[in-house]
Amino acid sequence: MKMRWLMSVLGCLIFWACKDDTPSEMEPETNISKISVGTAGQIQDSDGSLFFPWGLNYTNPDGVGLIEDNWYDQNIWNTIKSDFLEMKALSANVVRIHLQYHRFMIDATTPDVQALDRLEDLVAYAEEQNMYLDVTGLAAYRASDQPAYYKEMTDQERWDTQKLFWKNIAARIGDSPAVFAFNLMNEPVVSVGCAEGTECGWLPGAGLGGFNFVQNISRDPDKEFVPTIKEWILEMTTAIRSEDNATLITVGFLNLGDISQFANDLDYISVHVYPESGMVDASIEYVKNNQSDVALVIEETSNFKCNISELETFVNGLENNYDGLMGHYFGKTINELDETIIVDALHKNFLEFFVDRNPN
């Protein structure tokens, strides 16, 4: 009887000892900290060490579509998680995701809680993998997907619902160290195609490959670009800061005009630069001419319009005039890309360049 009691006690001790050790082995350790801006305008981690975003814009047109199209499907969700691991293996420390307005707002004043829940899941997974997210919002990449109520709004009505979009996003995920930045919108413009006396849409131009990447934030032809962008940034930023005082805020600008004049409105400047063959020096000069007191990140670039050696010349020519760089990942690893297909061959060249040039 005494021996049986001793064995029982010993068994309990072994069980609890094993149980105490299990979490440290099973639960991934988070080794990332909230990124901030230093007194000199540099991007830094919580220790004050420089942080250099080296990332990829995430899309997987064949396996996923736009990220929220089918992300409740478990197979699609598993693909997204697998893609994140592949991007991590390619040396990316930041993944830029693009969130569509209509997927997160049921109507002008009602957020989609299920979508916010799923976004929170994605942020938690990124945090587990020690990866950062550049969260770009208010996407309207398919004109056919835009709700009628959203298309028919006045400028101020549209801004008001856009503020609610950002307020809800910030409230849900802003406190995660994995959220590197909130990018207010991809490539905003002001009243493009809106000459006086004509009707115009929120999505100017013919788009590219069936997607509209440029978006008007005003359709008033009397509005000027710089003051309108500044006013809009202030309203979006105020909405975010009502919920989150820490996450960096930026805007994904086209490489047109002087964007350094928005340095006082943003935590850092983001610019999209695709060097053109034979005109690489012009892209280098554009970046150099847009230096300011805040960091500048090349948020989109690739060898789509030039060869890989010219892209190399572009990056080398920037010297110390950029504070991060992001290319593209389309759901295929280097080994999965088919060199007999031109697009795949170009992207394979880029990913090899991306791995080789990793500064981290």
C-alpha positions in Angstrom: 0.0 0.0 0.0 2.8 2.4 1.0 4.7 1.5 -2.3 1.6 2.2 -4.3 1.2 5.6 -2.6 4.8 6.5 -3.3 4.5 5.5 -7.0 1.3 7.6 -7.3 3.1 10.7 -5.8 6.1 10.1 -8.0 3.9 9.9 -11.1 2.2 13.2 -10.2 5.6 14.9 -9.7 6.8 13.6 -13.1 3.5 14.8 -14.7 3.7 18.3 -13.3 7.5 18.6 -14.1 6.8 17.6 -17.7 3.9 20.0 -17.9 6.0 22.9 -16.6 8.6 22.3 -19.3 6.2 21.8 -22.2 5.1 25.5 -22.9 8.7 26.7 -23.4 9.2 23.9 -25.9 5.8 24.1 -27.6 5.1 27.9 -27.7 7.2 29.9 -30.1 9.2 32.7 -28.6 8.5 36.2 -29.9 11.8 38.0 -30.5 10.4 41.1 -32.2 9.7 44.4 -30.6 7.6 47.4 -31.7 9.3 49.4 -34.3 9.5 53.2 -33.8 11.2 56.3 -35.1 14.2 57.7 -33.3 14.9 61.4 -32.6 17.0 61.6 -35.8 14.1 60.2 -37.9 15.7 56.7 -38.2 13.6 53.5 -38.0 14.6 51.6 -34.9 13.7 48.7 -32.7 13.0 48.9 -28.9 16.7 48.8 -28.1 17.4 51.8 -30.3 19.2 49.7 -33.0 18.5 50.6 -36.6 15.9 48.5 -38.3 16.1 48.0 -42.0 12.9 46.8 -43.6 13.8 44.2 -46.3 10.4 42.9 -47.4 8.0 41.6 -50.0 4.6 42.7 -51.2 2.5 39.6 -50.8 0.1 38.3 -53.5 -0.5 34.8 -54.6 -2.8 35.1 -57.7 -3.0 31.4 -58.4 -3.3 29.9 -54.9 -5.0 32.7 -52.9 -6.2 35.6 -54.9 -6.5 38.9 -53.0 -5.6 38.0 -49.4 -9.2 38.2 -48.0 -11.0 36.8 -50.9 -11.1 33.2 -49.5 -9.1 33.4 -46.3 -11.8 31.7 -44.2 -11.3 28.5 -46.3 -8.8 26.4 -44.3 -6.9 25.3 -47.4 -6.4 28.9 -48.5 -5.5 29.9 -44.9 -2.8 27.1 -44.9 -1.5 28.4 -48.2 -1.2 31.9 -46.8 0.7 30.6 -43.7 3.0 28.5 -45.9 3.7 31.5 -48.2 4.7 33.5 -45.1 7.3 30.8 -44.2 8.6 30.9 -47.8 9.0 34.7 -47.7 10.8 34.3 -44.4 13.1 31.8 -46.0 13.8 34.3 -48.8 15.2 36.7 -46.1 12.1 39.0 -45.8 11.6 40.6 -42.4 8.5 42.5 -43.5 5.5 41.4 -45.5 3.3 44.0 -47.1 -0.3 43.0 -47.1 -3.1 44.9 -48.9 -6.5 45.1 -47.2 -9.6 45.9 -49.2 -12.1 48.4 -47.8 -15.2 46.5 -48.8 -13.9 43.3 -47.0 -13.7 45.1 -43.7 -16.8 47.4 -43.8 -20.4 45.9 -44.1 -21.7 49.4 -44.7 -20.4 53.0 -44.2 -20.6 52.7 -40.4 -20.4 49.0 -39.6 -17.1 47.1 -39.5 -17.0 43.4 -40.4 -16.1 41.7 -37.1 -15.3 38.4 -38.8 -12.8 40.0 -41.1 -11.2 41.8 -38.1 -11.0 38.5 -36.3 -9.2 36.9 -39.3 -6.8 39.8 -39.6 -6.0 39.4 -35.9 -5.2 35.7 -36.6 -2.8 36.7 -39.3 -1.1 39.2 -37.1 -0.7 36.6 -34.4 0.8 34.2 -36.9 3.3 36.8 -38.1 4.2 37.5 -34.5 4.8 33.8 -33.9 7.1 33.7 -36.9 9.0 36.9 -35.8 7.9 38.7 -39.0 6.6 42.2 -39.4 3.6 43.5 -41.4 3.3 46.6 -43.5 -0.5 46.9 -43.4 -1.8 48.8 -46.4 -5.5 49.7 -46.2 -8.4 51.1 -48.1 -7.6 49.0 -51.2 -10.1 49.1 -54.1 -8.2 46.9 -56.5 -11.2 45.6 -58.4 -13.6 48.2 -59.7 -16.3 45.6 -59.9 -16.1 44.8 -56.2 -16.8 48.4 -55.0 -20.1 48.7 -53.1 -22.6 51.1 -54.7 -22.9 53.2 -51.6 -19.1 53.6 -51.5 -18.9 54.8 -55.1 -21.7 57.3 -54.7 -20.3 59.1 -51.7 -19.1 62.7 -51.5 -15.5 63.4 -50.6 -16.3 63.9 -46.9 -18.6 60.9 -46.7 -15.8 58.8 -48.1 -13.2 60.2 -45.8 -15.5 59.6 -42.8 -16.0 55.9 -43.6 -12.3 55.5 -44.4 -11.5 56.9 -40.9 -13.8 54.2 -39.4 -12.0 51.6 -41.4 -8.6 52.7 -39.9 -10.0 53.2 -36.4 -11.2 49.6 -36.3 -8.0 48.2 -37.8 -5.9 50.1 -35.3 -8.0 49.1 -32.3 -7.7 45.4 -33.2 -4.0 45.0 -34.2 -2.1 48.2 -33.3 -0.7 46.9 -30.1 1.0 43.9 -31.7 4.8 44.2 -32.1 4.4 42.5 -35.5 2.6 45.5 -37.0 5.4 47.5 -38.4 3.4 50.2 -40.1 0.0 51.3 -41.3 0.1 52.5 -44.9 -3.0 54.7 -45.3 -3.5 53.9 -49.0 -1.7 52.6 -52.0 -0.9 55.4 -54.5 -3.5 58.0 -53.7 -4.0 60.9 -56.1 -6.4 63.9 -56.3 -9.1 64.4 -58.9 -7.2 62.6 -61.7 -9.5 62.5 -64.7 -11.9 65.0 -63.1 -11.7 68.0 -65.4 -14.4 70.6 -64.6 -17.7 69.7 -66.2 -17.0 66.0 -66.5 -17.9 63.0 -64.3 -15.0 60.9 -62.9 -14.6 57.9 -60.8 -12.6 57.1 -57.7 -10.4 54.7 -59.6 -8.8 56.7 -62.5 -7.2 55.1 -65.5 -7.6 51.7 -67.1 -5.8 49.8 -64.4 -3.1 47.2 -64.8 -3.9 43.5 -65.3 -7.5 44.0 -64.3 -6.6 45.8 -61.1 -6.8 49.5 -60.1 -3.8 50.4 -58.0 -4.3 54.2 -58.1 -7.2 55.8 -56.2 -8.6 59.3 -56.0 -9.1 60.7 -52.5 -11.1 63.6 -54.0 -13.1 64.0 -57.2 -13.2 67.8 -56.8 -11.3 69.4 -59.7 -10.6 72.5 -57.7 -8.7 70.5 -55.1 -4.9 70.7 -55.2 -2.8 67.7 -54.6 -0.5 68.7 -51.8 -2.9 70.4 -49.4 -5.6 67.8 -50.1 -3.3 64.9 -49.4 -2.1 66.6 -46.2 -5.6 67.2 -45.0 -6.6 63.6 -45.7 -3.5 62.2 -44.0 -4.3 64.3 -40.9 -7.9 62.9 -40.7 -6.8 59.3 -41.2 -3.9 59.7 -38.7 -6.2 61.2 -36.1 -8.5 58.3 -36.4 -5.7 55.8 -35.9 -4.1 57.7 -33.0 -7.4 57.6 -31.2 -6.7 53.9 -30.8 -3.0 53.4 -31.3 -0.2 55.9 -30.4 2.7 53.6 -31.4 2.4 52.1 -34.9 4.3 54.0 -37.7 2.1 55.6 -40.3 3.1 56.1 -44.0 1.5 56.4 -47.5 2.6 54.5 -50.6 3.4 57.3 -53.1 4.0 57.1 -56.8 7.4 58.5 -57.8 5.9 61.7 -59.1 6.7 65.2 -57.9 8.2 66.2 -54.6 7.0 63.7 -51.9 9.5 64.9 -49.4 7.1 67.7 -48.5 5.0 65.1 -46.6 7.8 64.3 -44.2 6.1 66.3 -41.4 2.8 64.5 -41.9 4.2 60.9 -41.8 6.5 58.8 -39.7 8.5 57.9 -42.8 8.1 58.3 -46.6 7.3 55.3 -48.8 7.8 55.5 -52.5 7.2 53.1 -55.4 10.1 53.1 -57.9 10.4 50.8 -60.9 13.6 51.8 -62.8 13.2 51.8 -66.6 15.8 50.3 -68.9 18.2 53.0 -70.1 16.8 55.5 -67.5 18.1 54.1 -64.3 19.9 57.4 -63.4 16.6 59.2 -63.4 15.2 56.8 -60.7 18.3 57.2 -58.6 18.1 61.0 -58.8 14.4 60.9 -57.9 15.1 59.1 -54.7 18.1 61.3 -53.8 16.0 64.5 -54.5 13.3 63.3 -52.1 15.5 63.1 -49.0 14.1 64.7 -45.8 14.4 64.5 -42.0 12.5 61.2 -41.9 13.4 57.8 -43.3 12.6 56.8 -46.9 11.6 53.3 -47.8 11.5 51.9 -51.4 8.2 50.2 -50.7 7.8 48.7 -54.2 10.5 48.0 -56.8 11.5 45.2 -59.2 13.1 44.5 -62.6 9.7 44.6 -64.4 10.9 47.5 -66.5 14.6 46.8 -66.6 17.0 43.9 -66.4 18.4 42.6 -63.2 21.8 44.2 -63.6 20.1 47.6 -64.1 18.2 47.1 -60.9 21.5 46.3 -59.2 22.8 49.6 -60.6 19.8 51.4 -59.2 20.2 50.0 -55.7 24.0 50.6 -55.7 23.4 54.1 -56.9 21.1 54.9 -54.0 24.1 54.5 -51.6 22.8 55.5 -48.1 19.8 57.4 -49.4 17.2 54.7 -48.6 16.2 53.0 -45.4 14.4 49.9 -46.6 13.4 48.1 -49.7 10.4 45.8 -50.7 9.9 43.7 -53.8 7.2 41.3 -54.7 6.3 37.6 -54.0 3.7 35.8 -56.0 3.3 32.5 -54.2 6.2 30.7 -55.9 9.7 30.0 -54.5 12.8 30.4 -56.6 12.7 26.7 -57.5 9.1 26.7 -58.4 9.5 29.5 -61.0 9.6 28.4 -64.6 12.5 30.1 -66.5 10.8 29.3 -69.8 8.0 31.8 -68.9 9.2 35.4 -69.2 7.4 36.7 -66.1 8.7 33.8 -64.0 12.2 34.3 -65.3 12.1 38.0 -64.4 10.8 37.2 -60.9 13.3 34.5 -60.3 16.1 37.0 -61.1 14.6 39.4 -58.6 14.2 36.8 -55.8 17.8 35.7 -56.3 18.9 39.4 -56.1 16.7 39.8 -53.0 18.4 36.9 -51.2 21.9 37.9 -52.2 21.5 41.6 -51.3 19.9 41.0 -47.9 21.5 43.6 -45.6 20.3 42.0 -42.4 
